[in-house]
Amino acid sequence: MKTNRFSFSIYVWTLCVCAFGLASCHDLTIDNGGYLGFMTKGTIVGNDEDGYYLFSYGGNEVAICYGKGLDKYERAYYGLSFKEENRFFSDRTPGFTIIDNASVEIETANRIIHPISKAEADKRGITHPDSCSVDKNFDLSDSYGAGDGYFDFYTLATITHDSYTHYEYASVPIDLVYDPARQSPDTLRLELCYRPRVPEGWEKYRYEGGTLSCDISGLANLQEWNDSLCIVVETGDDELHYLPISKKDFKKPEPFFDF
């Protein structure tokens, strides 16, 4: 396997990072052991046997980790730590950067929402008007983004109960429902069903926000999508929640076992 590995000094390499946008300069850190590190968010695929591949959102970069136990994560905000010589450009994919043998620390993991059809939602009573509440905290924007088979959004997704001796947590039930009859080549329409039910007996509680990821990979063949389209999420309020995406954003990444 032939690779063009960086052999510059740390300072020259850092300038290259700034120039090519591999990571923002203020995020890149160098510890006393010579390890480089930064925080990013992305998609995680792989397994304990072959390794895990962490595809950074918004950049042509993948980190490979040979540790264990990342199979419980799909989308996350995480920290990477690696040696300078283990970061190089891919021969297989021009312009793609690979970080080999990276150490990974998960900071926060996104909760994954899998869309359900209107027929299934009706059967389960999810879309009944009395079942859903208007989600006034829902936020869908470019800052959360889409890609690698997911799109991200923000809302109040957890209820925290202070029982004086300890904290208890409950996830707010959230569903995204699609109606095949309402789709068009330029628009993926989803209906949000938000059900913030406080468990019985909880008196001192609060809602806490977080980033969630909707897995849209299963909707790739729902429609003959245009190369460019929009996701529109109907939350029950008067605001238009939409996010431009491309057709390729439906596809989840595959591990680069031969890079």
N, C-alpha and C positions, 0 to 999 in steps of 0.2 A: 504494500500500500504506500503510495507516494503522497506526501503531504508537504505543503509549504508552511512551515511553522515560523512563528515570530521569533527572531533572535536579537531584537533590539534591546536596548536598556529599558528599564521601567519608565524612565522619563520620556524617551522617544515614543515608546509604545502608548503612553498615556496621551501624547499629542495626536497619535493616529486614531485613538479612540474618539477624541473630540472631533477630529476631522471627518471621520466616516460614520459617526453616530452610533457606535457599537454600545455605548452606555454614556449617560451624562457624566461630565467630569466631576460634578459635586457628589455624585452617588458612588463613584469608584473609590474604594479604600485599599490601602496596602498595610498589612500588619507586619510585625517584627520578624515573622517567619518567612516573609516574602510571598505570602499568599495575597492574591487580589480578591476583591469581593464587591458585590453590589446587590441591591434589592430590585426585584422585578416581579411582574405577574405573568402568568401564562398557563398553558395546557400541559398536563402530565400524562404520558402513555408509557406502557412497558410492563415489566414484571421483575420479580426478584431474581430469576435465573439469567435473563439476558440484559438486564439493566433498565433504567428508566430514562426517558427522553423528555426533557422539559423545554417546550417551545415558548420562547418569550413573546408576549403579545406586542404587536406593532413593530417587530424587527425580524430580520432574517437570521435568527440565532437559535441554536439548540444546545442545551447542556446535557451531558450524559453522566448519570450517577449510577454507581454500582452498589449502592447501599440497599437496605431492605426496608420494606414496610410502606412504600409510597403508593401501593396499589389502592389505598382508600381515598386517594385524592385525584380529582379530575382537573379542577381549576383552582388556582391558589395564588396568593402573594407570598413570595419566598425569597430567601437570601441564598446567594451562591458564593462559594469560596473555592479558589482554584489556583494552580501554579501558572505563571505567565507562559511557560513553554507548552502548556496543555490547551492553549487557545490558538486556533488556526483557521484558515479559510478552507472550505470544502473543495475538493477536486471534482466531486460529482455534481454539485450545484454551485455555479459561479456566483460570487457575492454572498454566499451563505457562510456564516461563522459557526464553528463548532468549539465547544468547551468540553474537553474530555476529562473523565475522572473528577468530576466536581463534587464537592460536599454541599448538601442542601439542608436548609432549615426552613420548615414551613412556618410562616408567620400567621397567616389566616387562610382557611380553606373556604371556598365558596360552596354554599349549598346548591345542589343541582336540581333543577325543575325539568321534568320531562313532559312536553305537551301531550294533551289527550284530545281525542276527537269529541265533537259535539254530541255524537250518539252515546259515547261512553259517559260524558259529563251529565247528560240528561238522565241516563239510566241510574246514575249514582246520586242524582238530585243536586249536583254541584251548582248548576247554573240557575237554580230557582231564585227569584228575586229576594226572597227572605234569607237566602243562604250566604249572599255575598255583601260586602260593605265597600263603599267607595274608598279607594286607597289614595288619600291626599298627599302621601309622602313618596309615592312612586316617582322614580327618576330614571329616564332612559335617555342617554346622551352619548356623544362620542367619547367623553372622558371615561366611560365604562367599556365601550367598544364591542366589536363583534369579530369573530374569526375562529378558525380551527373547529368549526362545528358548534359554536356556542355564541350567544350574545349575553352581555352582562347588564344588570340593572340594580338599582338600589331601592330598598324600602325598609320599613320597620318589620323585621322578620322574627324577632324573639321577644318573649315576655319574661321578665326577670322578677322573681318573687323574693323579697327579703323577709325571711321567717325569724329574724333576729339572731338565730344561732347558725344559720347557713343560708345560702342562696339556692333557689330552685329555678329551673329554666324550662320553658315550653316554646316550641316552634309554632309560629303562626301558620296554619294551613294555607298554602298558596297553590293555585292551579292556573295554567295557561291553556286555554281551550281554542282549538281551531275547527272551523266549519269548512269542509272541502268545497262547498257550494259558493263560498264567499271569497275564494282566492282568485287572484289574477296574476298574469306573468310578471307584473311590476310591483306587486304588493303581497306580502305575507301578513295576514290579519290574525291577531290573537286576542282573545278576550281574557282579561284577568279576573279571577275569582279569589278575593281576599277575605279570609274569615278569622278575624282576630278575637277568638273566644278565650276569655280568662278562665282558667281552671277554678272550679268551685273551692271556696275556702281561702282563696288568695286575696288578702286585704291590702297589703303594701306591695305594690308591683309597679313596674315601669316597662315601656316598650323600648327596645334597642334596635338600631338600624344595622344593616349589613349589605354586602354585595352578594347577589345571587346570580347564577348562570343558568340560562335556558338552553338545553340540548336540542338544537334544531337539525342535527344530522339525519334524524329519521324522517324529516320533511323534505329531503332533497328531491324526491320523486313525486311529491304531492301535486306538483304543477310543473309545466315546462317553463321554468323561471327564465327571465331575462338575465343578461350578464350583469346588469345593475338593477337593483330593486330596493324597496324599503320594507322594513318591519314596522307595522303599526300595532300598538297595544292599546286596547280599549279598556279603561279602568273604571268607567262609570262617571267620570267628571267631564267637564267641557273642554279640557285641554287635549291637544293633539300630541300624542306620544309616538314619535317615529324615529327610526334610525336607518340611514342608508347603509346597505351592505352590497356585496358582490355575490354572484352565484357560487364562486369557489369557497365562500365562507361557510357553506353548508358541510363541507368535507372536513372530517377530523384528520389530524396528521398521523402519518405512519412512522414507526421507528426507523432510523437510518442504520440498519445493521451493517451496511457496507458503505461507508462514507469516504 
